């Protein structure tokens, strides 16, 4: 059976230098409900149920999205005004090696009431075009910082901020994928998004979403930003 593929130009940035390559993305695996604090996550699930958003079948859960949704662009188009971004660490398998980057699981919040899979599928998934070797940061993984900002009236505000240890470790998420019969584990061309942090002040839309992954041990960061253009809903 033929498999979709999207070629994305990226830079692999290691301690000993950089090289530009093409990432032949073949599967986009969006992990959800990956929080380590199970009690806090359950409380959040109940809050969402009260808003009409259905409970996930299991936690963590993997949502398959089209690789066509992956993009490194600085502008995406969405339908209506009920979408928002969320910063996530990204793991890509390239030539048998794991590489770490950062992206935004942009999602339609109104459609979440009908189904989270559809709500995620309907929006592009911006990622930064730079990746670090997983082996260089595996030993201090929990110290990595995720941060996002949005534009609001009066200026730019911090939307999310915290360390990746709020989510289950990347190795654990990859083990979950390996145990899934349908997924069969990560393979070349896979891109996995690993879950997100709570939004400060609540989930809300914005005309621009900026995000970054910070490695305080090796003193480096990957950053990206994109504008959101709302398309009218005509019926």
DABEL-V808966 format. One record per run of one state. SS is the DSSP state (H for helix, E for strand, - for the rest). FROM is the first residue (numbers start at 1). TO is the last residue. If there is no record, write none. Layout:
{{SS & FROM & TO} {SS & FROM & TO}}
This chain:
{{- & 1 & 5} {E & 6 & 14} {- & 15 & 16} {E & 17 & 25} {- & 26 & 26} {E & 27 & 32} {- & 33 & 34} {E & 35 & 35} {- & 36 & 37} {H & 38 & 50} {- & 51 & 60} {E & 61 & 65} {- & 66 & 66} {H & 67 & 69} {E & 70 & 71} {- & 72 & 74} {E & 75 & 79} {- & 80 & 82} {E & 83 & 84} {- & 85 & 86} {E & 87 & 94} {- & 95 & 96} {E & 97 & 104} {- & 105 & 106} {E & 107 & 108} {- & 109 & 110} {H & 111 & 113} {- & 114 & 115} {H & 116 & 121} {- & 122 & 124} {E & 125 & 127} {- & 128 & 129} {E & 130 & 133} {H & 134 & 143} {- & 144 & 144} {E & 145 & 152} {- & 153 & 154} {E & 155 & 163} {H & 164 & 166} {E & 167 & 167} {- & 168 & 169} {H & 170 & 179} {- & 180 & 189} {E & 190 & 193} {- & 194 & 207} {E & 208 & 215} {- & 216 & 219} {E & 220 & 231} {- & 232 & 235}}
